[in-house]
Amino acid sequence: MKSLLLLLAAVHACESYKILVYSAPLGYSHMQFMGRIADILQEAGHDVTVLHPVWMPKYLSAVSKSAKQILFDLPREVSSGMDPINLNVWDQNSRSIVRQIEMLGKLTEVQIQSCDLLLGDNGTMEVLSKEHFDAGISELLGVCGFGLFNKIGVDHMIGASALGLVDSMAEFFDAPRLPSFVPSYLLPLTDKMNFLERTVNFISASIAQFVSLQILEKYQRMWTRHGVSCGEEDYYHKINYLLTNSDEFLEFARPTTAKIVHVGGIALPEKAPMTKEFRELMEREDRDGVVYISFGSVVPTIKMPTYFREAIFRVTRAFPRITFIWKKDSDDIAPEIPNLHSFPWLPQQALLDHPNLLCFVSHAGLNSVLEVTRSGKPSILVPIFGDQFRNARLVEAKNTTVLIMKEDFNSETFEAALRQVLTDNSFSVRAKRLASLMVAKPFPLKERLLSTVEFSIQHGKINDLDVHGRNLNALHCVGSVREW
């Protein structure tokens, strides 16, 4: 028996890998996604370390719950540039490509500063180099991780994206850029566009590609100062897969490759029982149901424009038979309205799963979108900034939500949208159908993640997945050439 146990332990040790997960200082949802990947790998028996440059100490609980952590403190002058409070996101024009690029530019500059500081810290680099990691996992949005892996001698890399599948990320993994029906990340469009929208989308996609190349060049100049290989092809030949926080039944259908692995929903919290306080609130017999309002944990409600707040309060008063639950900042003040209940924290997943939840009003953060779609509930989505515009369009394309641009949000549009969702039962029918597809699909998310990472490390670079068309020039792409 003892010999058998020793044999099993030896087999387990042979299958265990040392993995470094780089959790970039990008935002709370990004930290959640990378932290959950690390935790699942750690709980499966791998030796996982998470490296995180600290930008907001209050979010450190999201770094990891079971893996080892290395926290790299950033100077306040750097980390403050990542604080959404300083980005004036409530004032961002939803339809402005220029504003999107400006925000992306600010984020990039701060990311490069933090990466420069990290790679220049000899003590941290020495500690990491001595670990001899088998593989590294990093987001493609904050590509610092790949330069880090190169510097400390980690040759096997796996990509990740907490934003889902967008523009240049898909192209890097050999999925073609098709602006005729694949919307650019910079525009709030669906895959069904008219001629003018397709034209604008083509221009936007070209701009997005140019901006991506400019961002990469900035990283490359910084990497060069630290003796890091900076060629895009170098990383292409070291990365097999992209673990993307997306769901194939929610994404716009498009040509893809085996390199892109959908694990959307893996960062969502496990289902937990609802406390007595919230259960009583959800099950009041004198009410017809509940509308839950939350604009996430990053965008401060205290900065919410007056017209926006007043719309919420007026619509709440217009539906006295419905309970409204609103997640707001702890230092924010709400008026006394009998059917409005506000909290600084709420058990979101439990609320969405409750049968009395009629509608979820949200900012369309990707995790919130995944939660509501997997819960089978209709929604009203009001995107505020960043990827939220694209996320909202994904759900709108499934006909389970009403989309309101924040500039158009007022008591009239909000009330009309809510009445539409509450009276048109087809929203709930389609939402339940979508949830069934997303939840009951083959291969559980944890199994997808674990098998992909372990298979990738075991086999090294898998050239069999590379699409040869990547190497063709314009002339090669011509189907036939008539010789005269």
Buried (B, 14 or more C-beta within 10 A) or exposed (E): EEEEEEEEEEEEEEEBBBBBBBBBBBBBBBBBBBBBBBBBBBBBEBBBBBBBBBBBEEBBEBBBEEBBBBBBEBEEEBBBBBEBEEBEBBEBEBEEBEBBBEBBBBBBBBBBBBBBBBBEEEEBBEBBEEBEBBBBBBBBBBBBBBBBBBBBEBBBBBBBBBBBBBBBBBBBBBBBBEBEBBBBBBBBBBBEBEEEBBEBBBBBBEBBBEBBEEBBEBBBEBBEEBEBBBEEEEBBEBBBBBBBBBBBBBBBEBEBBEBBBBBBBBBBEEEEEBEEEBEEBBBEEEBEBBBBBBBBBBBBBEBBEEEBBEBBBBBBBEBEEBBBBBBBBEEBEBEEBEBBBBBEEBBBBBBBBBEBBBBBBBBBBBBBBBBBBBBBBBBBBBBBBBBBBBBBBBBBBBBBBBBBBBEEBBBEBBBBBBBBBBEEEEBBBBBBBBBEBBBEBEEEBBEBBBEBBBEBBEEEBEEEEBBEEEEEEEEEEEEEEEEE
